[in-house]
């Protein structure tokens, strides 16, 4: 929603912010995946793995959407 409400001169800043959010999310996902084997409850580990993948995919899609919309406005 910010793409439509922001000064067009800020499109690159908005796109970069989205990329940085995705980078932070990917970093967090790596930490989660690496530590999942330490969980004793394998059901919780599986659920966490699934939720992490779902969230990562959603963030990736949002980032791509923001980048695309910022690029089309330039």
C-alpha positions as CSV (number, residue, x, y, z in Angstrom):
1,X,0.0,0.0,0.0
2,X,2.9,2.4,0.6
3,X,3.8,2.3,-3.1
4,X,0.6,4.1,-4.0
5,X,0.8,6.5,-1.1
6,X,4.5,7.5,-1.2
7,X,6.3,10.2,-3.1
8,X,7.5,8.5,-6.4
9,X,11.0,9.9,-5.7
10,X,11.1,7.4,-2.7
11,X,10.5,4.3,-4.8
12,X,14.1,3.1,-4.6
13,X,14.1,3.6,-0.8
14,X,10.9,1.6,-0.5
15,X,12.2,-1.2,-2.7
16,X,15.4,-1.3,-0.7
17,X,13.5,-1.4,2.6
18,X,11.5,-4.4,1.3
19,X,14.7,-6.2,0.3
20,X,16.3,-5.6,3.7
21,X,13.2,-6.9,5.4
22,X,13.4,-10.1,3.3
23,X,17.1,-10.4,4.1
24,X,16.3,-10.2,7.9
25,X,13.6,-12.7,7.5
26,X,15.8,-15.1,5.6
27,X,18.5,-14.7,8.2
28,X,16.0,-15.6,11.0
29,X,14.7,-18.6,9.0
30,X,18.3,-19.9,8.7
31,X,18.7,-19.6,12.4
32,X,15.5,-21.5,13.0
33,X,16.3,-24.2,10.5
34,X,19.7,-24.8,11.9
35,X,18.4,-25.1,15.5
36,X,15.3,-27.3,14.7
37,X,17.2,-30.5,15.3
38,X,17.8,-29.5,18.9
39,X,14.1,-29.6,19.6
40,X,13.1,-32.8,21.4
41,X,9.5,-32.5,20.3
42,X,9.6,-33.5,16.6
43,X,6.0,-32.5,16.1
44,X,6.9,-28.9,17.2
45,X,10.0,-29.0,15.0
46,X,7.9,-30.1,11.9
47,X,5.2,-27.4,12.6
48,X,7.9,-24.8,13.1
49,X,9.6,-25.8,9.9
50,X,6.3,-25.6,8.0
51,X,5.4,-22.2,9.5
52,X,8.9,-20.8,8.8
53,X,8.7,-21.9,5.1
54,X,5.2,-20.4,4.8
55,X,6.3,-17.1,6.3
56,X,9.5,-17.0,4.2
57,X,7.5,-17.6,1.0
58,X,5.0,-14.9,2.0
59,X,7.7,-12.4,2.7
60,X,9.5,-13.2,-0.6
61,X,6.2,-12.7,-2.5
62,X,5.6,-9.3,-0.8
63,X,9.2,-8.2,-1.6
64,X,8.8,-9.2,-5.2
65,X,5.5,-7.3,-5.3
66,X,7.0,-4.1,-3.8
67,X,10.0,-4.3,-6.1
68,X,7.8,-4.8,-9.2
69,X,5.4,-2.0,-8.2
70,X,8.3,0.4,-7.5
71,X,9.9,-0.4,-10.8
72,X,6.7,0.2,-12.7
73,X,6.3,3.6,-11.1
74,X,9.7,4.7,-12.2
